[in-house]
């Protein structure tokens, strides 16, 4: 779903299991057309994971997380998006993480609802931004994932913070 806003950023939003593209589509309009004039807007791309929902069964085997991330990168290129942000949860979070790891020059920011990476040690040379992100992650874990606010507002806020 393309946003009418000139400042909108491309977002690839990947669903998890056992869900389908129905879940990302439920929030696509709110992300593309935010009610608040100053809120971040996104061109939402919500592909179906291979073998899930409307995507049908793949004709070949080997659709790993990395291969799916590679397919998403090709998809975003074909749509004309050289750079983009990515979000996802569950299996979509794994694909999102792989996108960031495999295409760091193209993925401007990513947000997963289920992080699959180790938190870096605090005794290293972390920037202020990294330390703030680490503190936010720890706070999220301490709250048990119960962060106030709705999903769309939280996603928009997370990307806005990462991109500024």
LINPE-V707394 format. One record per residue. N is the residue number from 1. RES is the residue in one letter. SS is DSSP state (2 for helix, 1 for strand, 0 for the rest). PSI is psi in whole degrees, -180 to 180 (none if undefined). Layout:
N,RES,SS,PSI
N,RES,SS,PSI
This chain:
1,X,0,118
2,X,0,137
3,X,0,146
4,X,0,-10
5,X,0,134
6,X,0,-26
7,X,0,7
8,X,0,144
9,X,1,145
10,X,1,137
11,X,1,122
12,X,1,119
13,X,1,113
14,X,1,127
15,X,0,169
16,X,0,-161
17,X,0,138
18,X,0,27
19,X,0,-167
20,X,0,-170
21,X,2,-9
22,X,2,-42
23,X,2,-52
24,X,2,-34
25,X,2,-26
26,X,2,-25
27,X,2,-5
28,X,2,-44
29,X,2,-41
30,X,2,-33
31,X,2,-35
32,X,2,-31
33,X,0,69
34,X,0,143
35,X,0,-33
36,X,0,127
37,X,0,-34
38,X,0,-4
39,X,0,151
40,X,0,144
41,X,0,153
42,X,1,146
43,X,1,110
44,X,1,124
45,X,1,120
46,X,0,77
47,X,0,154
48,X,0,135
49,X,0,143
50,X,0,125
51,X,0,1
52,X,0,138
53,X,2,-129
54,X,2,-6
55,X,2,-20
56,X,0,176
57,X,0,130
58,X,0,146
59,X,0,-13
60,X,0,161
61,X,0,175
62,X,0,17
63,X,0,78
64,X,0,175
65,X,2,-45
66,X,2,-42
67,X,2,-38
68,X,2,-42
69,X,2,-42
70,X,2,-40
71,X,2,-39
72,X,2,-40
73,X,2,-42
74,X,2,-45
75,X,2,-48
76,X,2,-37
77,X,2,-45
78,X,2,-27
79,X,0,-3
80,X,0,15
81,X,0,101
82,X,0,-36
83,X,0,148
84,X,1,170
85,X,1,160
86,X,1,146
87,X,1,151
88,X,1,163
89,X,0,158
90,X,0,-126
91,X,2,-33
92,X,2,-32
93,X,2,-37
94,X,2,-42
95,X,2,-42
96,X,2,-45
97,X,2,-43
98,X,2,-39
99,X,2,-47
100,X,2,-39
101,X,2,-38
102,X,2,-24
103,X,0,56
104,X,0,-22
105,X,0,-13
106,X,0,-32
107,X,1,109
108,X,1,-30
109,X,1,154
110,X,1,155
111,X,1,123
112,X,1,148
113,X,0,-12
114,X,0,88
115,X,0,138
116,X,0,26
117,X,0,155
118,X,0,144
119,X,0,131
120,X,0,152
121,X,0,148
122,X,0,-13
123,X,0,6
124,X,0,-167
125,X,0,71
126,X,0,144
127,X,0,170
128,X,2,-39
129,X,2,-42
130,X,2,-41
131,X,2,-39
132,X,2,-42
133,X,2,-40
134,X,2,-44
135,X,2,-40
136,X,2,-40
137,X,2,-45
138,X,2,-40
139,X,2,-41
140,X,2,-46
141,X,2,-41
142,X,2,-31
143,X,0,-3
144,X,0,27
145,X,0,1
146,X,0,85
147,X,0,130
148,X,0,151
149,X,0,168
150,X,0,165
151,X,2,-47
152,X,2,-46
153,X,2,-41
154,X,2,-42
155,X,2,-47
156,X,2,-43
157,X,2,-42
158,X,2,-45
159,X,2,-40
160,X,2,-42
161,X,2,-39
162,X,2,-31
163,X,2,-5
164,X,0,none
